[in-house]
C-alpha cells in the first residue's frame, strides 16, 4: 500500500467515523459516553503523587480533552458526568483506584472535566487549524484549573497565591504538553470537510 492510498484510507475513515457518530441513536451515544468514562478511569490510574500538594498528576486531562474531539460536546460532557457519578456510586476508577465522592481538594478538578469536555467538543470541530485546536485545548485546561482551584481554595481556606502555587502551577508544564498533544491529535482526527 503506498502513502497516498494510506492517507486516502485514513481520511475516509475520519469522515465515516464522524458521520457514524452523528447518526447514532441517543442510546448508542450514551453507550459510547460510558465507554469514554471507562477510558477516563483507566487513564486516572496513570498517577504521580507530588508530595507537596494533595493533588496528583494524572492522565485524565488528556482523555477529557480528546473526548470532546471524539464524541462532540454534549456526549463528551455526558461521559464525564458518567465518570463522576459512577465513581461516586462505588466504581473504583478515580485516581489510585478510589471510589466515592470525597469532598477533598481533587473534587473541583473532576467537576471541571464536564465543562472542559463540552467546550472542546463544541469548538474543536468549528476551528480546524492547528493553532486554534491547541488554543481550544488550553481553554479546556483553564476550565479544569478554574474549578479545581476554586474548590481547593474553598476547602483548604487558602489565599489566591497559595492556591495558585499548590493547585495550578505544579501541573502547568505537564498539562500544556497534554493539551498540545491533544491539539495535534484533534487536528489529525477531525476531517477537513
Secondary structure in CASP SS format (residue, H / E / C, confidence):
PFRMAT SS
TARGET T0000
AUTHOR 0000-0000-0000
METHOD secondary structure of the structure
MODEL  1
X C 1.00
X C 1.00
X H 1.00
X H 1.00
X H 1.00
X H 1.00
X H 1.00
X H 1.00
X H 1.00
X H 1.00
X H 1.00
X H 1.00
X H 1.00
X H 1.00
X H 1.00
X H 1.00
X H 1.00
X H 1.00
X H 1.00
X H 1.00
X H 1.00
X H 1.00
X H 1.00
X C 1.00
X C 1.00
X H 1.00
X H 1.00
X H 1.00
X H 1.00
X H 1.00
X H 1.00
X H 1.00
X H 1.00
X H 1.00
X H 1.00
X H 1.00
X H 1.00
X H 1.00
X H 1.00
X H 1.00
X H 1.00
X H 1.00
X H 1.00
X H 1.00
X C 1.00
X C 1.00
X E 1.00
X E 1.00
X C 1.00
X C 1.00
X C 1.00
X C 1.00
X C 1.00
X C 1.00
X C 1.00
X C 1.00
X E 1.00
X E 1.00
X C 1.00
X H 1.00
X H 1.00
X H 1.00
X H 1.00
X H 1.00
X H 1.00
X H 1.00
X H 1.00
X H 1.00
X H 1.00
X H 1.00
X H 1.00
X C 1.00
X H 1.00
X H 1.00
X H 1.00
X H 1.00
X H 1.00
X H 1.00
X H 1.00
X H 1.00
X H 1.00
X H 1.00
X H 1.00
X H 1.00
X H 1.00
X H 1.00
X H 1.00
X H 1.00
X C 1.00
X C 1.00
X C 1.00
X C 1.00
X C 1.00
X E 1.00
X C 1.00
X C 1.00
X C 1.00
X E 1.00
X C 1.00
X C 1.00
X C 1.00
X C 1.00
X C 1.00
X C 1.00
X C 1.00
X C 1.00
X H 1.00
X H 1.00
X H 1.00
X H 1.00
X H 1.00
X H 1.00
X H 1.00
X H 1.00
X H 1.00
X H 1.00
X H 1.00
X H 1.00
X H 1.00
X H 1.00
X H 1.00
X H 1.00
X H 1.00
X C 1.00
X C 1.00
X C 1.00
X C 1.00
X C 1.00
X C 1.00
X H 1.00
X H 1.00
X H 1.00
X H 1.00
X H 1.00
X H 1.00
X H 1.00
X H 1.00
X H 1.00
X H 1.00
X H 1.00
X H 1.00
X H 1.00
X H 1.00
X H 1.00
X H 1.00
X H 1.00
X H 1.00
X H 1.00
X H 1.00
X H 1.00
X H 1.00
X H 1.00
X H 1.00
X H 1.00
X H 1.00
X H 1.00
X C 1.00
X C 1.00
X C 1.00
X H 1.00
X H 1.00
X H 1.00
X H 1.00
X H 1.00
X H 1.00
X H 1.00
X H 1.00
X C 1.00
X H 1.00
X H 1.00
X H 1.00
X H 1.00
X H 1.00
X H 1.00
X H 1.00
X H 1.00
X H 1.00
X H 1.00
X H 1.00
X H 1.00
X H 1.00
X H 1.00
X H 1.00
X H 1.00
X H 1.00
X H 1.00
X H 1.00
X H 1.00
X H 1.00
X C 1.00
X C 1.00
X C 1.00
X C 1.00
END
